[in-house]
Amino acid sequence: MGHLKKRKMFKVLLIIFSLHGCVMNLWTQNMDIRLLREINLNRNRNLDNTFRGITCSVVPVAIATPLVVYSAGWSEDDVTLKKKGCYVAETFLVSVFFSTAVKYSVNRERPFVTYPDIEKETSGGGPSFPSGHTSAAFAMATSVSIAFPKWYVIIPSFVWAGAVGYSRMDLGVHYPTDVLGGAITGCGSAWLTCRLNRWINKKSKKEKLFYPVP
Protein backbone atom coordinates (compact mmCIF):
# COMPACT_ATOMS: atom_id res chain seq x y z
CA MET A 1 0.00 0.00 0.00
CA GLY A 2 2.84 2.33 0.86
CA HIS A 3 4.40 1.78 -2.57
CA LEU A 4 1.07 2.45 -4.31
CA LYS A 5 0.64 5.73 -2.41
CA LYS A 6 4.16 6.80 -3.33
CA ARG A 7 3.55 6.00 -6.99
CA LYS A 8 0.31 7.98 -6.98
CA MET A 9 2.02 10.93 -5.30
CA PHE A 10 4.83 10.72 -7.85
CA LYS A 11 2.30 10.76 -10.72
CA VAL A 12 0.46 13.72 -9.20
CA LEU A 13 3.74 15.64 -8.76
CA LEU A 14 4.75 14.78 -12.32
CA ILE A 15 1.44 16.12 -13.65
CA ILE A 16 1.77 19.28 -11.55
CA PHE A 17 5.33 19.93 -12.77
CA SER A 18 4.29 19.24 -16.38
CA LEU A 19 1.39 21.68 -16.13
CA HIS A 20 3.65 24.23 -14.44
CA GLY A 21 6.17 23.86 -17.28
CA CYS A 22 3.45 24.37 -19.90
CA VAL A 23 2.11 27.44 -18.10
CA MET A 24 5.62 28.91 -17.76
CA ASN A 25 6.32 28.27 -21.46
CA LEU A 26 3.08 29.97 -22.46
CA TRP A 27 3.77 32.91 -20.11
CA THR A 28 7.31 33.30 -21.44
CA GLN A 29 6.13 33.12 -25.06
CA ASN A 30 3.39 35.67 -24.37
CA MET A 31 5.85 38.05 -22.72
CA ASP A 32 8.30 37.48 -25.58
CA ILE A 33 5.88 38.39 -28.35
CA ARG A 34 4.36 41.29 -26.37
CA LEU A 35 7.78 42.87 -25.90
CA LEU A 36 8.71 42.22 -29.53
CA ARG A 37 5.50 43.84 -30.75
CA GLU A 38 6.19 46.83 -28.53
CA ILE A 39 9.65 47.22 -30.07
CA ASN A 40 8.88 46.30 -33.69
CA LEU A 41 5.43 47.76 -34.31
CA ASN A 42 6.05 51.00 -32.39
CA ARG A 43 9.54 51.62 -33.76
CA ASN A 44 10.74 54.83 -35.35
CA ARG A 45 10.65 53.80 -39.01
CA ASN A 46 13.03 56.62 -39.92
CA LEU A 47 15.75 54.61 -38.14
CA ASP A 48 15.21 51.41 -40.15
CA ASN A 49 18.18 52.07 -42.42
CA THR A 50 20.37 52.89 -39.42
CA PHE A 51 19.48 49.62 -37.73
CA ARG A 52 19.98 47.71 -40.98
CA GLY A 53 23.48 49.20 -41.14
CA ILE A 54 24.16 48.16 -37.53
CA THR A 55 22.88 44.62 -38.09
CA CYS A 56 24.93 44.30 -41.30
CA SER A 57 28.11 45.50 -39.57
CA VAL A 58 28.61 42.26 -37.64
CA VAL A 59 30.41 40.18 -40.27
CA PRO A 60 32.74 42.98 -41.49
CA VAL A 61 33.66 43.87 -37.89
CA ALA A 62 34.15 40.21 -36.95
CA ILE A 63 36.53 39.71 -39.89
CA ALA A 64 38.33 43.05 -39.78
CA THR A 65 39.01 43.22 -36.02
CA PRO A 66 41.23 40.13 -35.65
CA LEU A 67 42.93 40.89 -38.97
CA VAL A 68 43.82 44.43 -37.86
CA VAL A 69 45.06 43.24 -34.45
CA TYR A 70 47.11 40.40 -35.93
CA SER A 71 48.52 42.64 -38.69
CA ALA A 72 49.58 45.21 -36.08
CA GLY A 73 51.33 42.46 -34.13
CA TRP A 74 53.00 41.15 -37.27
CA SER A 75 54.25 44.59 -38.35
CA GLU A 76 55.61 45.32 -34.86
CA ASP A 77 56.88 41.76 -34.36
CA ASP A 78 54.74 41.62 -31.22
CA VAL A 79 53.91 38.01 -30.30
CA THR A 80 51.35 39.01 -27.66
CA LEU A 81 49.45 41.20 -30.10
CA LYS A 82 49.37 38.43 -32.70
CA LYS A 83 48.09 36.06 -30.03
CA LYS A 84 45.30 38.50 -29.21
CA GLY A 85 44.30 38.66 -32.87
CA CYS A 86 44.13 34.87 -33.02
CA TYR A 87 42.08 34.76 -29.83
CA VAL A 88 39.48 37.21 -31.17
CA ALA A 89 39.18 35.21 -34.41
CA GLU A 90 38.87 31.92 -32.50
CA THR A 91 36.14 33.36 -30.30
CA PHE A 92 34.11 34.40 -33.33
CA LEU A 93 34.37 30.90 -34.82
CA VAL A 94 33.42 29.25 -31.52
CA SER A 95 30.36 31.52 -31.19
CA VAL A 96 29.27 30.68 -34.74
CA PHE A 97 29.63 26.96 -34.00
CA PHE A 98 27.62 27.05 -30.77
CA SER A 99 24.89 29.38 -32.02
CA THR A 100 24.41 27.29 -35.18
CA ALA A 101 24.32 24.03 -33.21
CA VAL A 102 21.72 25.40 -30.78
CA LYS A 103 19.67 26.96 -33.61
CA TYR A 104 19.12 23.65 -35.36
CA SER A 105 18.65 21.75 -32.09
CA VAL A 106 15.90 24.08 -30.82
CA ASN A 107 14.56 24.82 -34.33
CA ARG A 108 12.39 27.76 -33.28
CA GLU A 109 10.46 29.54 -36.03
CA ARG A 110 11.16 33.19 -36.71
CA PRO A 111 8.65 35.60 -35.14
CA PHE A 112 7.45 36.94 -38.51
CA VAL A 113 6.57 33.37 -39.50
CA THR A 114 4.57 32.60 -36.38
CA TYR A 115 3.06 36.10 -36.06
CA PRO A 116 2.25 37.67 -39.47
CA ASP A 117 1.73 41.11 -37.90
CA ILE A 118 5.46 41.36 -37.11
CA GLU A 119 7.14 43.55 -39.74
CA LYS A 120 10.26 41.91 -41.17
CA GLU A 121 12.61 44.69 -42.29
CA THR A 122 15.83 42.77 -42.97
CA SER A 123 16.98 39.31 -43.98
CA GLY A 124 16.45 36.53 -41.48
CA GLY A 125 16.80 32.92 -42.53
CA GLY A 126 17.09 29.68 -40.59
CA PRO A 127 15.84 28.98 -37.07
CA SER A 128 15.39 31.85 -34.62
CA PHE A 129 17.00 30.86 -31.30
CA PRO A 130 19.59 32.09 -30.48
CA SER A 131 20.35 35.22 -32.52
CA GLY A 132 23.52 34.51 -34.49
CA HIS A 133 24.21 38.20 -35.13
CA THR A 134 23.90 38.97 -31.41
CA SER A 135 26.06 36.00 -30.48
CA ALA A 136 28.83 37.10 -32.85
CA ALA A 137 28.60 40.73 -31.69
CA PHE A 138 28.87 39.86 -28.00
CA ALA A 139 31.64 37.36 -28.76
CA MET A 140 33.59 40.17 -30.41
CA ALA A 141 32.84 42.67 -27.64
CA THR A 142 33.81 40.26 -24.87
CA SER A 143 36.97 38.91 -26.53
CA VAL A 144 38.22 42.39 -27.45
CA SER A 145 37.50 43.55 -23.88
CA ILE A 146 39.46 40.61 -22.47
CA ALA A 147 42.33 41.23 -24.88
CA PHE A 148 42.36 45.00 -24.30
CA PRO A 149 40.84 45.67 -20.84
CA LYS A 150 40.52 49.44 -21.16
CA TRP A 151 37.30 51.39 -20.61
CA TYR A 152 37.59 53.08 -24.01
CA VAL A 153 37.58 49.61 -25.60
CA ILE A 154 35.02 47.92 -23.35
CA ILE A 155 32.27 50.57 -23.40
CA PRO A 156 32.10 51.15 -27.20
CA SER A 157 32.35 47.39 -27.82
CA PHE A 158 29.36 46.53 -25.66
CA VAL A 159 27.34 49.55 -26.80
CA TRP A 160 27.80 48.30 -30.37
CA ALA A 161 26.94 44.70 -29.41
CA GLY A 162 23.82 45.89 -27.56
CA ALA A 163 22.79 47.95 -30.59
CA VAL A 164 23.16 44.86 -32.79
CA GLY A 165 20.91 42.86 -30.46
CA TYR A 166 18.30 45.62 -30.36
CA SER A 167 18.39 45.97 -34.15
CA ARG A 168 17.42 42.31 -34.56
CA MET A 169 14.22 42.94 -32.58
CA ASP A 170 13.55 46.36 -34.07
CA LEU A 171 13.73 44.86 -37.57
CA GLY A 172 11.40 42.00 -36.61
CA VAL A 173 13.66 38.98 -37.12
CA HIS A 174 14.24 37.84 -33.52
CA TYR A 175 12.41 37.53 -30.21
CA PRO A 176 13.90 39.17 -27.09
CA THR A 177 14.80 35.72 -25.74
CA ASP A 178 16.67 34.99 -28.99
CA VAL A 179 18.76 38.11 -28.40
CA LEU A 180 19.35 37.23 -24.74
CA GLY A 181 20.39 33.71 -25.74
CA GLY A 182 22.73 35.13 -28.37
CA ALA A 183 24.35 37.50 -25.88
CA ILE A 184 24.94 34.66 -23.40
CA THR A 185 26.33 32.43 -26.17
CA GLY A 186 28.70 35.16 -27.37
CA CYS A 187 30.02 36.07 -23.92
CA GLY A 188 30.32 32.41 -23.00
CA SER A 189 32.26 31.65 -26.19
CA ALA A 190 34.80 34.36 -25.36
CA TRP A 191 35.22 33.08 -21.81
CA LEU A 192 35.48 29.43 -22.92
CA THR A 193 37.99 30.23 -25.69
CA CYS A 194 40.13 32.19 -23.23
CA ARG A 195 40.11 29.30 -20.75
CA LEU A 196 40.96 26.77 -23.47
CA ASN A 197 43.87 28.91 -24.65
CA ARG A 198 45.20 29.16 -21.11
CA TRP A 199 44.88 25.38 -20.68
CA ILE A 200 46.66 24.68 -23.99
CA ASN A 201 49.45 27.12 -23.16
CA LYS A 202 49.87 25.54 -19.74
CA LYS A 203 49.95 22.02 -21.20
CA SER A 204 52.56 23.00 -23.78
CA LYS A 205 54.50 24.95 -21.12
CA LYS A 206 54.19 28.15 -23.11
CA GLU A 207 53.99 31.63 -21.63
CA LYS A 208 50.43 32.55 -20.61
CA LEU A 209 50.74 35.81 -22.49
CA PHE A 210 47.63 37.94 -21.99
CA TYR A 211 44.93 35.44 -20.92
CA PRO A 212 43.68 36.93 -17.65
CA VAL A 213 40.62 34.79 -16.87
CA PRO A 214 41.22 32.82 -13.61
C-alpha distance (Angstrom), angle and dihedral (degrees) to the residues before:
residue distance angle dihedral
M1 . . .
G2 3.77 . .
H3 3.81 90.7 .
L4 3.82 91.6 49.4
K5 3.81 91.3 51.6
K6 3.80 90.9 49.4
R7 3.80 91.4 49.9
K8 3.81 91.3 49.7
M9 3.79 91.3 48.4
F10 3.81 89.7 48.5
K11 3.82 90.7 51.6
V12 3.80 91.6 48.0
L13 3.82 91.2 49.6
L14 3.80 90.5 47.1
I15 3.81 90.8 52.6
I16 3.81 91.5 47.1
F17 3.82 92.5 50.1
S18 3.82 91.0 46.1
L19 3.79 91.8 51.3
H20 3.80 90.4 45.2
G21 3.81 89.7 52.2
C22 3.81 91.7 50.0
V23 3.80 91.8 48.5
M24 3.81 91.8 48.1
N25 3.82 91.1 48.8
L26 3.80 91.4 50.5
W27 3.82 91.6 46.2
T28 3.80 91.8 48.9
Q29 3.81 92.1 47.4
N30 3.80 91.2 48.2
M31 3.80 91.8 50.0
D32 3.80 89.8 45.6
I33 3.79 95.9 54.4
R34 3.82 93.3 39.6
L35 3.79 91.3 55.5
L36 3.80 91.9 43.6
R37 3.80 91.4 51.4
E38 3.79 89.6 49.6
I39 3.81 90.6 53.5
N40 3.81 100.1 37.0
L41 3.80 104.2 36.9
N42 3.81 95.6 39.9
R43 3.80 96.2 43.1
N44 3.78 125.6 128.1
R45 3.80 99.7 -103.1
N46 3.80 90.9 -160.2
L47 3.82 86.8 71.2
D48 3.82 95.4 54.3
N49 3.80 93.2 100.4
T50 3.81 90.9 47.2
F51 3.79 91.8 52.9
R52 3.80 91.1 45.0
G53 3.80 87.9 55.1
I54 3.81 91.0 49.6
T55 3.80 93.1 48.1
C56 3.83 91.3 47.3
S57 3.82 92.1 50.0
V58 3.80 94.0 73.4
V59 3.81 100.3 83.9
P60 3.84 96.2 42.4
V61 3.82 90.9 48.0
A62 3.81 92.2 45.4
I63 3.81 91.0 52.5
A64 3.80 99.1 38.0
T65 3.82 98.8 46.0
P66 3.83 99.4 62.1
L67 3.81 90.6 38.6
V68 3.81 92.0 54.1
V69 3.81 92.8 45.6
Y70 3.81 93.4 46.7
S71 3.82 92.4 44.8
A72 3.81 90.3 51.5
G73 3.80 89.5 51.4
W74 3.79 91.5 47.4
S75 3.82 93.8 49.4
E76 3.82 91.6 48.0
D77 3.81 93.6 39.2
D78 3.81 87.5 -123.5
V79 3.81 110.8 156.8
T80 3.81 93.6 -169.7
L81 3.79 92.5 53.4
K82 3.80 91.6 49.1
K83 3.79 88.9 49.9
K84 3.80 90.0 52.9
G85 3.80 90.6 52.0
C86 3.80 90.5 52.0
Y87 3.80 91.1 47.9
V88 3.82 93.1 53.2
A89 3.82 90.6 48.9
E90 3.81 92.1 47.5
T91 3.80 91.2 50.4
F92 3.79 91.4 53.6
L93 3.82 91.4 51.3
V94 3.81 92.4 47.2
S95 3.82 91.1 50.6
V96 3.81 91.0 50.1
F97 3.81 90.4 50.3
F98 3.81 95.2 49.6
S99 3.81 96.6 41.5
T100 3.82 91.5 49.0
A101 3.81 92.5 47.2
V102 3.81 92.3 50.1
K103 3.83 92.4 43.7
Y104 3.79 93.4 59.1
S105 3.81 93.4 39.0
V106 3.82 94.0 53.8
N107 3.83 93.7 32.0
R108 3.80 95.5 -167.1
E109 3.80 116.9 178.8
R110 3.78 119.3 -118.3
P111 3.82 114.5 -99.5
F112 3.82 93.8 -117.1
V113 3.81 88.4 56.8
T114 3.79 95.5 50.7
Y115 3.82 95.3 36.4
P116 3.84 112.5 36.5
D117 3.82 91.9 -167.3
I118 3.83 90.5 68.8
E119 3.81 108.9 100.4
K120 3.81 112.0 -130.8
E121 3.81 107.7 -152.0
T122 3.81 102.0 168.8
S123 3.78 139.8 27.3
G124 3.77 117.1 -68.1
G125 3.78 120.4 166.4
G126 3.79 133.0 166.3
P127 3.81 127.3 25.4
S128 3.79 119.8 -24.9
F129 3.82 108.4 -132.6
P130 2.99 119.8 106.2
S131 3.81 111.4 16.3
G132 3.80 106.9 -116.7
H133 3.80 93.2 -161.3
T134 3.81 91.0 52.2
S135 3.79 91.9 45.6
A136 3.80 92.1 52.5
A137 3.81 92.6 44.9
F138 3.80 94.0 51.4
A139 3.81 90.5 43.0
M140 3.79 88.5 56.3
A141 3.81 93.9 43.9
T142 3.80 93.6 48.6
S143 3.81 96.9 43.4
V144 3.81 93.0 46.9
S145 3.82 89.5 47.9
I146 3.81 90.8 51.2
A147 3.80 91.6 46.6
F148 3.82 94.0 45.0
P149 3.83 107.8 24.3
K150 3.80 97.5 -169.5
W151 3.80 124.6 126.3
Y152 3.81 91.9 -126.5
V153 3.82 88.2 58.4
I154 3.80 99.2 38.5
I155 3.82 99.7 48.0
P156 3.85 98.6 48.5
S157 3.82 90.5 42.4
F158 3.79 94.4 55.6
V159 3.80 93.8 39.2
W160 3.81 87.7 56.3
A161 3.82 92.5 45.4
G162 3.81 90.7 49.1
A163 3.81 90.3 49.5
V164 3.81 89.6 52.3
G165 3.80 90.9 52.3
Y166 3.80 92.4 47.8
S167 3.80 91.4 47.6
R168 3.81 90.7 58.4
M169 3.82 89.9 58.5
D170 3.79 95.3 38.7
L171 3.81 89.9 54.2
G172 3.81 92.1 48.0
V173 3.80 101.6 -117.8
H174 3.82 101.5 110.0
Y175 3.79 140.7 37.5
P176 3.83 119.3 -125.6
T177 3.81 89.6 -108.2
D178 3.83 89.3 54.1
V179 3.80 88.9 56.2
L180 3.81 92.6 45.6
G181 3.81 90.2 49.5
G182 3.80 90.2 48.8
A183 3.81 92.4 50.8
I184 3.81 91.6 50.5
T185 3.81 91.2 46.8
G186 3.81 92.2 49.9
C187 3.80 95.7 47.1
G188 3.79 91.0 43.6
S189 3.81 91.6 50.7
A190 3.80 91.0 54.4
W191 3.80 92.2 48.5
L192 3.82 93.3 45.6
T193 3.82 93.3 47.2
C194 3.80 90.5 50.0
R195 3.80 91.6 50.7
L196 3.80 92.2 47.1
N197 3.80 91.1 50.6
R198 3.79 90.8 50.7
W199 3.82 90.7 49.0
I200 3.83 92.4 48.6
N201 3.80 92.0 47.7
K202 3.79 90.7 48.9
K203 3.81 92.3 48.7
S204 3.80 92.2 49.6
K205 3.83 90.4 43.4
K206 3.78 91.3 -121.3
E207 3.78 125.2 148.8
K208 3.81 112.2 -84.2
L209 3.77 90.1 -129.9
F210 3.80 110.7 -175.7
Y211 3.83 104.3 -21.0
P212 3.80 102.6 125.3
V213 3.81 102.8 170.9
P214 3.86 109.4 116.0
